């Protein structure tokens, strides 16, 4: 796979629904931010998977204790890059994305760029942990599509180089990607098969003798 995210101590849902803390990284989120986060998380993964504030506060505290010398965590930066790739995927005119998947991506993108956030990017170390959570909740449904799209971009660039054209000017969509991918797989299989064969005759070369 192209997409790999480092693990973070991201909180699970609390089945009791009893959140004990309302301070997250020294901040008290307002009710509108809390409701917005929970609404998006529920839409992405269902109400039973919505992380509780207490769990988010505990994860933030753990990260702050472990990485107090950093300005922002690499795991959160990874998810920021993943979100940028997802937004590219959703806006790619040549890629026939399922409308339901596009809507899921838009939910995260709208939340990440909105003003009502649990942990805005400006918060030291753990800023962006809120949308990192949302990315993780959404990825089980999106990861295969994102992997395919990244491979599509790779093959489109290669095809454009072969034709001497710009990638975005090339008539290359999902169908063309599937054809190119199958051709690539056939070539790899041919190369592997050739590596197992010999060009010498099975009887072997004649011996050189001196009389």
Helices and strands as residue ranges (DSSP letters): E 23-24, E 27-28, H 31-45, G 47-49, H 53-66, H 74-91, H 99-113, H 129-163, G 167-169, H 174-196
